Amino acid sequence: MKYYSDCLNRLVTQLSMLPGIGQKTAERLAYYIVKLPKERSTALADAIRDASANVSYCKMCYCTSDTDTCPICASKNRNHRVIMVVETDDDLAQMERSGAYDGVYHVLQGAIDLMKGIGPNDIRMKELITRLRGEVDEVILATSASMEGETTATYISRLIKPTGIKVTQLAYGIPMGADIQTVDSATLERAFRNRGSM
Amino acid sequence: MKYYSDCLNRLVTQLSMLPGIGQKTAERLAYYIVKLPKERSTALADAIRDASANVSYCKMCYCTSDTDTCPICASKNRNHRVIMVVETDDDLAQMERSGAYDGVYHVLQGAIDLMKGIGPNDIRMKELITRLRGEVDEVILATSASMEGETTATYISRLIKPTGIKVTQLAYGIPMGADIQTVDSATLERAFRNRGSM
């Protein structure tokens, strides 16, 4: 039987439609949210509404942003002659967390997936090509290590090479802290091929 | 550097204050939410606002509810002479999912935790005692198997016994599907003590 009432039920339904949130987590979150002080739950609802109303894409790198130009593209402290190509906003966020990179990005908002009928025109590929007409020293491919990511990387690489712009790709290899015995064969094979001198 | 803009930042902050949602999950959810069609994100924001505005506690069992009497307490198909005592709404939800129980509940909204200064008066204990003045055949203790849960169960059990009402407790033992070698000693010891004839 339905053991919670209408409002709660609606909140659980809404929450459980979010990615990675199942029925149980949605219930736990719903019980938590309704017990928050009213100003806290209102702040959450408002943040959702405002972000949804104001956010679109950065006109430079096509990351999700509520300003025409995102903070990274607008920054004078970033090297605008180096462009890292990623598939999603999450990939950008993860790279920023590493703190290793000071160039700018191009967010494809997807990857080429011919099985699903997603071609270069369905992602932000044209916009990338347009950007390359400016002053660019290097394009770093940081698409994921999946079939789609590799296809996308190969496509971009072939497209750019004739222009003379340097194209590189993030290194594949054994993740830091991993035991060799737990690393899969495909990764080990890559790590072997990409071995460096000491 | 801050790599997303104000609206997104506020949404990420709000989401990451929810239990079990860290910075990375909050970012993933935020990116997902802002890309939803406007009516979907509005529905989510409204659900939060409405639930937060309307929900309080069931006047019978003190579960979180937006009606004076929750669906379970209002149902004629439940046995109102059997009361299962749980600590939280989540515990109630989990028991309902099992489908094993057709009585009603009493949600303490906490457990006795003397280390944290939470005594019987800080949870819905008085309300339980009041309910026991009605027609009750059995009280089933379903507090958690922690120090606090056990303390609470013992407290309630001692309180009820003089009244002559039957008091039982959920069985402790080996979880279904578990290998003996993976079961902890405390559980095995309980399972041995509670062994039944075949």
Chai-1 contact restraints between the chains, C-beta under 6 A:
chainA,res_idxA,chainB,res_idxB,connection_type,confidence,min_distance_angstrom,max_distance_angstrom,comment,restraint_id
A,K2,B,P71,contact,1.0,0.0,6.0,A-B,restraint_1
A,Y3,B,I72,contact,1.0,0.0,6.0,A-B,restraint_2
A,Y3,B,E96,contact,1.0,0.0,6.0,A-B,restraint_3
A,S5,B,S65,contact,1.0,0.0,6.0,A-B,restraint_4
A,S5,B,D66,contact,1.0,0.0,6.0,A-B,restraint_5
A,S5,B,T67,contact,1.0,0.0,6.0,A-B,restraint_6
A,C7,B,D50,contact,1.0,0.0,6.0,A-B,restraint_7
A,C7,B,A51,contact,1.0,0.0,6.0,A-B,restraint_8
A,C7,B,N54,contact,1.0,0.0,6.0,A-B,restraint_9
A,C7,B,V55,contact,1.0,0.0,6.0,A-B,restraint_10
A,C7,B,D66,contact,1.0,0.0,6.0,A-B,restraint_11
A,L8,B,A51,contact,1.0,0.0,6.0,A-B,restraint_12
A,R10,B,A47,contact,1.0,0.0,6.0,A-B,restraint_13
A,L11,B,A47,contact,1.0,0.0,6.0,A-B,restraint_14
A,L11,B,A51,contact,1.0,0.0,6.0,A-B,restraint_15
A,Q14,B,A43,contact,1.0,0.0,6.0,A-B,restraint_16
A,Q14,B,L44,contact,1.0,0.0,6.0,A-B,restraint_17
A,Q14,B,A47,contact,1.0,0.0,6.0,A-B,restraint_18
A,L18,B,L29,contact,1.0,0.0,6.0,A-B,restraint_19
A,P19,B,Y32,contact,1.0,0.0,6.0,A-B,restraint_20
A,E27,B,A93,contact,1.0,0.0,6.0,A-B,restraint_21
A,R28,B,D90,contact,1.0,0.0,6.0,A-B,restraint_22
A,L29,B,L18,contact,1.0,0.0,6.0,A-B,restraint_23
A,Y31,B,T64,contact,1.0,0.0,6.0,A-B,restraint_24
A,Y31,B,D89,contact,1.0,0.0,6.0,A-B,restraint_25
A,Y32,B,P19,contact,1.0,0.0,6.0,A-B,restraint_26
A,I33,B,I48,contact,1.0,0.0,6.0,A-B,restraint_27
A,V34,B,A51,contact,1.0,0.0,6.0,A-B,restraint_28
A,V34,B,S52,contact,1.0,0.0,6.0,A-B,restraint_29
A,V34,B,V55,contact,1.0,0.0,6.0,A-B,restraint_30
A,V34,B,T64,contact,1.0,0.0,6.0,A-B,restraint_31
A,S41,B,I48,contact,1.0,0.0,6.0,A-B,restraint_32
A,S41,B,S52,contact,1.0,0.0,6.0,A-B,restraint_33
A,A43,B,Q14,contact,1.0,0.0,6.0,A-B,restraint_34
A,L44,B,Q14,contact,1.0,0.0,6.0,A-B,restraint_35
A,L44,B,I48,contact,1.0,0.0,6.0,A-B,restraint_36
A,A45,B,A45,contact,1.0,0.0,6.0,A-B,restraint_37
A,A45,B,I48,contact,1.0,0.0,6.0,A-B,restraint_38
A,A45,B,R49,contact,1.0,0.0,6.0,A-B,restraint_39
A,A47,B,R10,contact,1.0,0.0,6.0,A-B,restraint_40
A,A47,B,L11,contact,1.0,0.0,6.0,A-B,restraint_41
A,A47,B,Q14,contact,1.0,0.0,6.0,A-B,restraint_42
A,I48,B,I33,contact,1.0,0.0,6.0,A-B,restraint_43
A,I48,B,S41,contact,1.0,0.0,6.0,A-B,restraint_44
A,I48,B,L44,contact,1.0,0.0,6.0,A-B,restraint_45
A,I48,B,A45,contact,1.0,0.0,6.0,A-B,restraint_46
A,R49,B,A45,contact,1.0,0.0,6.0,A-B,restraint_47
A,D50,B,C7,contact,1.0,0.0,6.0,A-B,restraint_48
A,A51,B,C7,contact,1.0,0.0,6.0,A-B,restraint_49
A,A51,B,L8,contact,1.0,0.0,6.0,A-B,restraint_50
A,A51,B,L11,contact,1.0,0.0,6.0,A-B,restraint_51
A,A51,B,V34,contact,1.0,0.0,6.0,A-B,restraint_52
A,S52,B,V34,contact,1.0,0.0,6.0,A-B,restraint_53
A,S52,B,S41,contact,1.0,0.0,6.0,A-B,restraint_54
A,N54,B,C7,contact,1.0,0.0,6.0,A-B,restraint_55
A,V55,B,C7,contact,1.0,0.0,6.0,A-B,restraint_56
A,V55,B,V34,contact,1.0,0.0,6.0,A-B,restraint_57
A,T64,B,Y31,contact,1.0,0.0,6.0,A-B,restraint_58
A,T64,B,V34,contact,1.0,0.0,6.0,A-B,restraint_59
A,S65,B,S5,contact,1.0,0.0,6.0,A-B,restraint_60
A,D66,B,S5,contact,1.0,0.0,6.0,A-B,restraint_61
A,D66,B,C7,contact,1.0,0.0,6.0,A-B,restraint_62
A,T67,B,S5,contact,1.0,0.0,6.0,A-B,restraint_63
A,P71,B,K2,contact,1.0,0.0,6.0,A-B,restraint_64
A,I72,B,Y3,contact,1.0,0.0,6.0,A-B,restraint_65
A,D89,B,Y31,contact,1.0,0.0,6.0,A-B,restraint_66
A,D90,B,R28,contact,1.0,0.0,6.0,A-B,restraint_67
A,A93,B,E27,contact,1.0,0.0,6.0,A-B,restraint_68
A,E96,B,Y3,contact,1.0,0.0,6.0,A-B,restraint_69
